[in-house]
Amino acid sequence: MNRGVAIWRCVKCRTGFFPQRLLCSRCHGDTFEEDRVYEAMVEEISTIRHMLGQTDWQPRRIASVRTSDGQQITVGLTDESEPGTVIELFEENAAPFGAAKK
Amino acid sequence: MHANAAIIGVGQSAYTRRPQPGQSTHTFIRDAVVAALADAEIDPREVDGMAVASFSLAPDAAIDLAWKLGLSLRWLVQDSNGGSSAMNMLGHALRAVETGAASVILVTGGDATGLGGYAKVAANFNIVTQLHLAPLGHGGPNGVYALVTSRQMKTYGLQKSDYGHLAIAQRAWAAHNPYAVYRTPMTMEDYLAAPLVADPLSRYDCVPVVAGAQAIVIAHPDRCPDGRASVRVRAHRASFNYDNQEGDGLQTGISTFAGELWRAAGIGPEDIDVASIYDDYPTMVLAQLNDLGMIPGSDLARFVRHNIAERRFPLNTWGGMLSAGQPGGPAGGLNGISEAVLQLQHRAGARQVEHARLAVTTGYGMTLYRYGGTAAAAVLERLE
C-alpha cells in the first residue's frame, strides 16, 4: 500500500491527470512527470452489492471523489465515509482507495 | 440527407439469457443475417458489403465471418465502438452505398458471452478498467453508472421512482415484442422492491445481458420490397471522446452535435413520432434525450413523470434493452434502429405508433473511465 495516488502532470502546462494520458488534453504537451495527491472530497458513493459471475460476493463501497488537485477519480472506500467527507488517498498497485482523514 | 441509400430490411435472432450448447455468437449472427436478408428480399449473392461489431467474435474477425457466411465482398468494416457501434456502422454503410463502394450492405452485431463471459468483458473493458477500476470491485458498468445516476438525481432533483417510470413504460411496450426476454408487466411496487445491485441502481435499472444478434440491410431505396415504404436517414452525426472525461457524465457526445443534427434533418425534436434511445441505464436515456433537446426546459423530473409515466411519448417501443435484453452493445443498438424501421414502415404490430413518419435513434457507449466516450444519433424518415 502506498500513501497518496499517482497522477501525471504535464510538464508544459502543469495540468495533472488521472488516469495517465499520452498527450495533454489542454496543450497537447507530450511530456509528463509523476506527482502524487493525498486528499480528496467524496462526491458520490455506491455500494456494489452484486457482481456478475460471483456467488459469494461481499458488498464493497466505491466513490467518485475530487482530489485536492482537481481530478475526479473513482476510488474504493474502505470505511463508511459519506459525501462531503475529506478522505486520505492510498493505492494498492495502481488502484486508488480512500478512507476518512484522521 | 442520404437520398440514395435506405434501410430496406431488418432481422434478428432469438434472444436468450442462457445460450445452449451449439449456440454461439456466430450462430446468433447467422440467424439474424438470414432473417434480415429474407425481410429485405435480397439473395445472399447480392450482398457486397458487410459491417459487424461484437465483443465476442474474437479470435475471428469480420473477414472470418464473411467467409463462414459465404459472402464475397468488396466493402468490409469491423467496428469497436460498443453501444454506438450500430449507429456508427449505419453511417459508414450509408456513405458506402451512396459513393458506390458497395450496393447491398449487411450491418450486423451480436454477442453470446453468457453471464460469466460478460463479467470478464466488464472487468477487462480497457486498460484503465483493468488497472484502476476492477481491483476496487467496481461492479463493471453498474458501478460506473450508479455514480452517474446519483449525480443526475442530485443535479435534476430526480427520485428513484422517476427511473421506475421509464423501466415500467418500456416493460409495457415489451409485452408486445415476442423477442423480448422480459414481457410480464411491471408495477412501481415491483420496481421499488427489486434488490439493489449498485446503489441507487436496482435490478430493473440494469440492462439484462442476453445472447442474440441483429442485422439490417442498406441499399438504394429502389431495392425496398414492393409495397413497403423504405426508410431513409435524413441526418446522422457521431461524437467520440467529446470531453476527455473531464465533465460529470450527465451530458453525452450528442450535446456536441444535436443542433447540427436537427438542422441537417430539416426538422426539430418536436416533430419526432417515435424514439429509440440507447438504454443501458435509464439515467443515460434521460441524458441523451436532454442532449437532443427533447426535454423541455431540461426538466427531467417533469418529463419522466408527465411524458413517460403517462405514456405520452413513444420511447423504446420494443421494450428497449432494459426489457428485451442487451445482446452486447452493438446488437442492442441495432435493435433500436430495427424498431424505428418497423415503426416507420408500419410493421410494428401491436406496438405500432399510429402514423409514425419520423424517428430518432441513438447510440451511446464505451465506458472509458467515469462514463461513456462514444455517442451517435440519426433522424430516420418514412419514404412514401
Interface residues (C-beta under 8 A of the other chain):
Chain A: F18 P19 S25 E43 E44 I45 S46 T47 I48 R49 H50 M51 L52 G53 Q54 R60 I62 A63 S64 Q72 I73 T74 V75 G76 E92 N93 A94 A95 P96 F97
Chain B: L115 G116 Y118 A119 K120 A122 V128 L131 H132 L133 P135 L136 G137 H138 G139 G140 N142 G143 V144 A146 L147 S150 R151 K154 P195 L196 V197 A198 D199 P200 L201 V209 N244 E246 D248 Y369 R370
